[in-house]
Amino acid sequence: MLVDSHCHLDFPEFAPELDAVVARAKAAGVGTCVSIGTTLEKFDGVLAVAAKFPDVWCSVGIHPHEAEKEPLRDAAPLIQRAEHKKVVGIGETGLDFYYNHSPRDPQIANFRAHIAAARELGLPLIVHTRDAEDETIEILRDEMGKGAFTGLIHCFTGTQKLADAALDLGFCISVSGIATFKKSQDLRAVLKEVPLERLLVETDAPYLAPMPHRGKRNEPAFVTNTAATLAELKGVSAEELARATTDNFFRLFTKAARPA
């Protein structure tokens, strides 16, 4: 079994055939999915998708792009929503200084509020970081000094420095379809050095479809392609990669239940 640890099943791209998308994932051996929250305004829709399917879970969070529209004064709005049994993680949150769709100060404030929620609830933090490695590392280290929390770097595309810092903090590294792209030699070189027991796989669907689906709408079933690339990179069988990444997921996302 594989787990798609990060997808967006509430997005309109999936609405016409959501049941079929989840069925195709199951048929491909993807037994569990986490549908990720990106705004509080649309959280009810995220939760509704998770509630519909026994093996789809969700997170609550405000994407850094949305930080200016949905600034947080504290962690309370996240904590309140995370009380639902289907909410297994906090995020996605973090810093995106590539697009700068929100100013940096609201991004940083929201990032710290998400960390506070993750710490208080004991749920993993789902971190998005782009063109902000140094700032991300600094905040994670500073907040870890205030009290421990767990988490992962989602859709990892960073440097060895970011990978080392994340691993030192006890975080996991989540691998998306980008790792299958021809141009991603540098990324694969970093991922090759990440211990197998700290890796997860994801799609970030509907975005970032892996080879050979690149250019199409991504969906959870395609996580098998990313897993195959990662298994080859790590020099293990597909079965061993699936077993390891699935065990890693349930060890990190302790609120999620394994499929019956």
C-alpha positions as a Markdown table, in Angstrom:
| # | Residue | x | y | z |
|---|---|---|---|---|
| 1 | Met | 0.0 | 0.0 | 0.0 |
| 2 | Leu | 1.0 | 3.6 | -0.7 |
| 3 | Val | -0.1 | 6.8 | 0.9 |
| 4 | Asp | -0.6 | 10.1 | -0.9 |
| 5 | Ser | 0.3 | 12.4 | 1.9 |
| 6 | His | -0.6 | 15.6 | 0.2 |
| 7 | Cys | -3.3 | 16.3 | -2.3 |
| 8 | His | -6.2 | 18.8 | -2.8 |
| 9 | Leu | -9.3 | 16.7 | -3.4 |
| 10 | Asp | -11.6 | 19.6 | -2.7 |
| 11 | Phe | -10.3 | 21.6 | -5.6 |
| 12 | Pro | -12.8 | 22.1 | -8.5 |
| 13 | Glu | -10.7 | 20.1 | -10.9 |
| 14 | Phe | -11.9 | 16.9 | -9.1 |
| 15 | Ala | -15.5 | 17.8 | -8.5 |
| 16 | Pro | -17.0 | 16.1 | -11.6 |
| 17 | Glu | -15.5 | 12.7 | -10.8 |
| 18 | Leu | -14.3 | 12.7 | -7.2 |
| 19 | Asp | -15.6 | 9.2 | -6.6 |
| 20 | Ala | -13.8 | 7.9 | -9.6 |
| 21 | Val | -10.6 | 9.6 | -8.6 |
| 22 | Val | -10.6 | 8.0 | -5.2 |
| 23 | Ala | -11.6 | 4.6 | -6.7 |
| 24 | Arg | -8.6 | 4.8 | -9.2 |
| 25 | Ala | -6.3 | 5.5 | -6.3 |
| 26 | Lys | -7.5 | 2.5 | -4.4 |
| 27 | Ala | -7.2 | 0.3 | -7.6 |
| 28 | Ala | -3.6 | 1.6 | -7.9 |
| 29 | Gly | -2.8 | 0.5 | -4.4 |
| 30 | Val | -3.0 | 4.0 | -2.8 |
| 31 | Gly | -4.9 | 3.1 | 0.4 |
| 32 | Thr | -4.8 | 6.5 | 2.1 |
| 33 | Cys | -4.9 | 10.2 | 1.1 |
| 34 | Val | -4.6 | 13.4 | 3.0 |
| 35 | Ser | -6.5 | 16.3 | 1.4 |
| 36 | Ile | -4.8 | 19.5 | 2.5 |
| 37 | Gly | -6.4 | 22.7 | 3.7 |
| 38 | Thr | -5.2 | 26.0 | 2.2 |
| 39 | Thr | -7.7 | 28.5 | 3.6 |
| 40 | Leu | -10.1 | 28.6 | 6.5 |
| 41 | Glu | -12.8 | 30.0 | 4.3 |
| 42 | Lys | -12.9 | 26.8 | 2.3 |
| 43 | Phe | -12.1 | 24.4 | 5.1 |
| 44 | Asp | -15.7 | 23.1 | 5.3 |
| 45 | Gly | -15.2 | 21.8 | 1.8 |
| 46 | Val | -12.0 | 20.1 | 2.6 |
| 47 | Leu | -13.6 | 18.4 | 5.6 |
| 48 | Ala | -16.6 | 17.3 | 3.6 |
| 49 | Val | -14.4 | 15.4 | 1.2 |
| 50 | Ala | -12.5 | 13.7 | 4.0 |
| 51 | Ala | -15.8 | 12.9 | 5.7 |
| 52 | Lys | -17.1 | 11.2 | 2.6 |
| 53 | Phe | -14.4 | 8.6 | 2.3 |
| 54 | Pro | -13.2 | 6.4 | 5.2 |
| 55 | Asp | -9.5 | 6.5 | 4.1 |
| 56 | Val | -9.3 | 10.1 | 3.1 |
| 57 | Trp | -8.1 | 12.4 | 5.9 |
| 58 | Cys | -7.5 | 16.2 | 5.9 |
| 59 | Ser | -5.5 | 19.0 | 7.4 |
| 60 | Val | -6.4 | 22.6 | 8.4 |
| 61 | Gly | -4.2 | 25.5 | 7.4 |
| 62 | Ile | -3.7 | 28.7 | 5.5 |
| 63 | His | -1.3 | 28.6 | 2.6 |
| 64 | Pro | 1.3 | 31.3 | 2.7 |
| 65 | His | -0.2 | 32.8 | -0.5 |
| 66 | Glu | -3.4 | 33.4 | 1.5 |
| 67 | Ala | -1.7 | 34.9 | 4.6 |
| 68 | Glu | -2.7 | 38.5 | 3.9 |
| 69 | Lys | -6.3 | 37.5 | 3.3 |
| 70 | Glu | -6.5 | 35.3 | 6.4 |
| 71 | Pro | -4.1 | 36.7 | 9.0 |
| 72 | Leu | -4.0 | 34.8 | 12.3 |
| 73 | Arg | -3.6 | 36.5 | 15.7 |
| 74 | Asp | -3.1 | 33.2 | 17.4 |
| 75 | Ala | -3.5 | 29.5 | 16.9 |
| 76 | Ala | -7.1 | 29.3 | 18.2 |
| 77 | Pro | -8.9 | 29.1 | 14.8 |
| 78 | Leu | -6.7 | 26.2 | 13.7 |
| 79 | Ile | -7.0 | 24.4 | 17.1 |
| 80 | Gln | -10.8 | 24.7 | 17.0 |
| 81 | Arg | -11.1 | 23.1 | 13.5 |
| 82 | Ala | -8.5 | 20.4 | 14.2 |
| 83 | Glu | -10.7 | 18.9 | 16.9 |
| 84 | His | -12.6 | 17.0 | 14.2 |
| 85 | Lys | -11.6 | 13.4 | 14.0 |
| 86 | Lys | -10.7 | 13.6 | 10.3 |
| 87 | Val | -8.2 | 16.4 | 10.8 |
| 88 | Val | -4.8 | 14.8 | 11.1 |
| 89 | Gly | -2.3 | 17.6 | 10.4 |
| 90 | Ile | -1.7 | 21.4 | 10.5 |
| 91 | Gly | -1.0 | 23.2 | 7.3 |
| 92 | Glu | -0.1 | 23.7 | 4.7 |
| 93 | Thr | 1.8 | 26.7 | 6.0 |
| 94 | Gly | 5.2 | 28.2 | 5.6 |
| 95 | Leu | 6.9 | 30.8 | 3.5 |
| 96 | Asp | 6.8 | 31.5 | -0.2 |
| 97 | Phe | 9.1 | 34.3 | -1.2 |
| 98 | Tyr | 9.1 | 33.3 | -4.9 |
| 99 | Tyr | 5.6 | 34.5 | -5.7 |
| 100 | Asn | 5.1 | 36.9 | -2.8 |
| 101 | His | 1.3 | 36.7 | -3.2 |
| 102 | Ser | 1.2 | 37.8 | 0.5 |
| 103 | Pro | 3.7 | 40.2 | 2.2 |
| 104 | Arg | 6.4 | 38.4 | 4.3 |
| 105 | Asp | 5.3 | 39.6 | 7.7 |
| 106 | Pro | 1.8 | 38.0 | 7.5 |
| 107 | Gln | 3.4 | 34.8 | 6.2 |
| 108 | Ile | 5.8 | 34.7 | 9.1 |
| 109 | Ala | 3.1 | 35.4 | 11.7 |
| 110 | Asn | 0.8 | 32.7 | 10.3 |
| 111 | Phe | 3.7 | 30.2 | 10.1 |
| 112 | Arg | 4.4 | 30.7 | 13.8 |
| 113 | Ala | 0.6 | 30.4 | 14.7 |
| 114 | His | 0.5 | 27.1 | 12.8 |
| 115 | Ile | 3.5 | 25.8 | 14.7 |
| 116 | Ala | 1.8 | 26.8 | 17.9 |
| 117 | Ala | -1.2 | 24.8 | 16.9 |
| 118 | Ala | 0.9 | 21.8 | 15.9 |
| 119 | Arg | 2.8 | 21.9 | 19.2 |
| 120 | Glu | -0.3 | 22.1 | 21.3 |
| 121 | Leu | -2.3 | 19.4 | 19.5 |
| 122 | Gly | 0.6 | 17.0 | 18.8 |
| 123 | Leu | -0.2 | 17.0 | 15.1 |
| 124 | Pro | 2.4 | 17.2 | 12.4 |
| 125 | Leu | 3.1 | 20.5 | 10.7 |
| 126 | Ile | 2.9 | 20.5 | 6.9 |
| 127 | Val | 5.5 | 23.0 | 5.6 |
| 128 | His | 5.6 | 24.7 | 2.2 |
| 129 | Thr | 8.8 | 26.6 | 1.5 |
| 130 | Arg | 9.9 | 28.3 | -1.7 |
| 131 | Asp | 12.8 | 30.7 | -2.1 |
| 132 | Ala | 12.8 | 31.0 | 1.7 |
| 133 | Glu | 15.1 | 28.3 | 3.0 |
| 134 | Asp | 17.1 | 30.3 | 5.4 |
| 135 | Glu | 14.1 | 32.0 | 6.9 |
| 136 | Thr | 12.2 | 28.7 | 7.2 |
| 137 | Ile | 15.1 | 27.0 | 8.9 |
| 138 | Glu | 15.5 | 29.9 | 11.3 |
| 139 | Ile | 11.8 | 29.9 | 12.3 |
| 140 | Leu | 11.6 | 26.2 | 12.7 |
| 141 | Arg | 14.7 | 26.1 | 14.9 |
| 142 | Asp | 13.5 | 29.1 | 17.0 |
| 143 | Glu | 10.1 | 27.5 | 17.5 |
| 144 | Met | 11.5 | 24.1 | 18.3 |
| 145 | Gly | 13.4 | 25.8 | 21.2 |
| 146 | Lys | 10.0 | 26.8 | 22.6 |
| 147 | Gly | 8.8 | 23.3 | 22.7 |
| 148 | Ala | 8.9 | 20.2 | 20.4 |
| 149 | Phe | 6.6 | 19.6 | 17.5 |
| 150 | Thr | 6.7 | 17.2 | 14.5 |
| 151 | Gly | 6.3 | 17.8 | 10.8 |
| 152 | Leu | 7.4 | 17.5 | 7.3 |
| 153 | Ile | 8.7 | 19.5 | 4.4 |
| 154 | His | 6.1 | 19.0 | 1.7 |
| 155 | Cys | 6.9 | 18.7 | -2.0 |
| 156 | Phe | 10.6 | 18.9 | -1.2 |
| 157 | Thr | 12.6 | 20.7 | -3.9 |
| 158 | Gly | 15.3 | 22.2 | -1.7 |
| 159 | Thr | 19.0 | 22.0 | -1.1 |
| 160 | Gln | 21.1 | 19.7 | 1.0 |
| 161 | Lys | 21.2 | 22.4 | 3.6 |
| 162 | Leu | 17.4 | 22.4 | 4.0 |
| 163 | Ala | 17.2 | 18.6 | 4.0 |
| 164 | Asp | 19.9 | 18.4 | 6.7 |
| 165 | Ala | 18.2 | 21.1 | 8.8 |
| 166 | Ala | 14.8 | 19.3 | 8.5 |
| 167 | Leu | 16.2 | 16.0 | 9.4 |
| 168 | Asp | 18.1 | 17.4 | 12.4 |
| 169 | Leu | 14.8 | 18.8 | 13.7 |
| 170 | Gly | 13.2 | 15.4 | 13.4 |
| 171 | Phe | 11.1 | 16.2 | 10.3 |
| 172 | Cys | 10.3 | 14.0 | 7.4 |
| 173 | Ile | 10.8 | 14.8 | 3.7 |
| 174 | Ser | 7.9 | 14.4 | 1.3 |
| 175 | Val | 8.6 | 13.7 | -2.3 |
| 176 | Ser | 6.4 | 14.8 | -5.2 |
| 177 | Gly | 6.3 | 14.2 | -8.9 |
| 178 | Ile | 9.0 | 16.8 | -9.4 |
| 179 | Ala | 11.5 | 14.1 | -8.5 |
| 180 | Thr | 10.6 | 12.2 | -11.7 |
| 181 | Phe | 11.4 | 15.2 | -14.0 |
| 182 | Lys | 14.4 | 14.9 | -16.3 |
| 183 | Lys | 15.8 | 18.3 | -15.0 |
| 184 | Ser | 15.6 | 17.2 | -11.3 |
| 185 | Gln | 19.1 | 15.6 | -11.1 |
| 186 | Asp | 20.1 | 17.9 | -8.2 |
| 187 | Leu | 17.0 | 17.1 | -6.3 |
| 188 | Arg | 17.4 | 13.4 | -6.8 |
| 189 | Ala | 21.0 | 13.7 | -5.5 |
| 190 | Val | 19.7 | 15.2 | -2.2 |
| 191 | Leu | 16.9 | 12.7 | -1.9 |
| 192 | Lys | 19.3 | 9.8 | -2.3 |
| 193 | Glu | 20.9 | 10.8 | 0.9 |
| 194 | Val | 17.7 | 11.1 | 3.0 |
| 195 | Pro | 17.2 | 8.0 | 5.2 |
| 196 | Leu | 14.4 | 5.8 | 4.0 |
| 197 | Glu | 12.7 | 5.9 | 7.4 |
| 198 | Arg | 12.2 | 9.7 | 6.9 |
| 199 | Leu | 10.6 | 9.7 | 3.5 |
| 200 | Leu | 7.0 | 10.2 | 2.4 |
| 201 | Val | 5.4 | 10.4 | -1.1 |
| 202 | Glu | 2.8 | 12.7 | -2.3 |
| 203 | Thr | 1.2 | 14.1 | -5.5 |
| 204 | Asp | 0.2 | 17.7 | -4.6 |
| 205 | Ala | -2.7 | 16.9 | -7.0 |
| 206 | Pro | -4.1 | 18.4 | -9.2 |
| 207 | Tyr | -0.6 | 19.9 | -9.7 |
| 208 | Leu | 2.8 | 18.4 | -10.6 |
| 209 | Ala | 1.9 | 15.2 | -12.3 |
| 210 | Pro | 4.9 | 12.9 | -12.4 |
| 211 | Met | 6.4 | 11.3 | -15.5 |
| 212 | Pro | 4.9 | 9.9 | -17.7 |
| 213 | His | 1.8 | 11.9 | -16.9 |
| 214 | Arg | 3.5 | 15.3 | -16.9 |
| 215 | Gly | 1.2 | 18.0 | -18.4 |
| 216 | Lys | -2.0 | 16.2 | -17.3 |
| 217 | Arg | -4.1 | 16.9 | -14.3 |
| 218 | Asn | -2.4 | 15.0 | -11.4 |
| 219 | Glu | -4.4 | 12.6 | -9.1 |
| 220 | Pro | -3.6 | 10.4 | -6.2 |
| 221 | Ala | -3.2 | 7.2 | -8.3 |
| 222 | Phe | -0.1 | 8.8 | -9.9 |
| 223 | Val | 1.8 | 8.7 | -6.6 |
| 224 | Thr | 2.8 | 5.2 | -7.8 |
| 225 | Asn | 5.0 | 6.7 | -10.4 |
| 226 | Thr | 6.8 | 8.9 | -7.9 |
| 227 | Ala | 7.2 | 5.9 | -5.6 |
| 228 | Ala | 8.8 | 3.9 | -8.4 |
| 229 | Thr | 11.3 | 6.6 | -9.1 |
| 230 | Leu | 12.1 | 6.9 | -5.5 |
| 231 | Ala | 12.5 | 3.1 | -5.1 |
| 232 | Glu | 15.0 | 3.0 | -7.9 |
| 233 | Leu | 16.9 | 6.0 | -6.5 |
| 234 | Lys | 17.1 | 4.4 | -3.1 |
| 235 | Gly | 18.1 | 1.0 | -4.5 |
| 236 | Val | 15.1 | -0.9 | -2.9 |
| 237 | Ser | 12.1 | -2.8 | -4.3 |
| 238 | Ala | 8.8 | -1.1 | -4.9 |
| 239 | Glu | 7.4 | -3.2 | -2.1 |
| 240 | Glu | 10.0 | -2.1 | 0.4 |
| 241 | Leu | 9.6 | 1.6 | -0.6 |
| 242 | Ala | 5.8 | 1.3 | -0.2 |
| 243 | Arg | 6.1 | -0.4 | 3.2 |
| 244 | Ala | 8.6 | 2.1 | 4.5 |
| 245 | Thr | 6.8 | 5.3 | 3.3 |
| 246 | Thr | 3.5 | 4.0 | 4.6 |
| 247 | Asp | 4.9 | 3.1 | 8.0 |
| 248 | Asn | 6.6 | 6.5 | 8.1 |
| 249 | Phe | 3.3 | 8.2 | 7.3 |
| 250 | Phe | 1.3 | 6.5 | 10.1 |
| 251 | Arg | 4.2 | 7.1 | 12.5 |
| 252 | Leu | 4.0 | 10.8 | 11.8 |
| 253 | Phe | 0.3 | 11.2 | 11.3 |
| 254 | Thr | -0.7 | 9.4 | 14.5 |
| 255 | Lys | -4.4 | 10.5 | 14.3 |
| 256 | Ala | -4.9 | 8.8 | 10.9 |
| 257 | Ala | -6.1 | 5.1 | 11.0 |
| 258 | Arg | -4.7 | 2.5 | 8.7 |
| 259 | Pro | -7.3 | 1.2 | 6.2 |
| 260 | Ala | -9.4 | -1.8 | 7.5 |
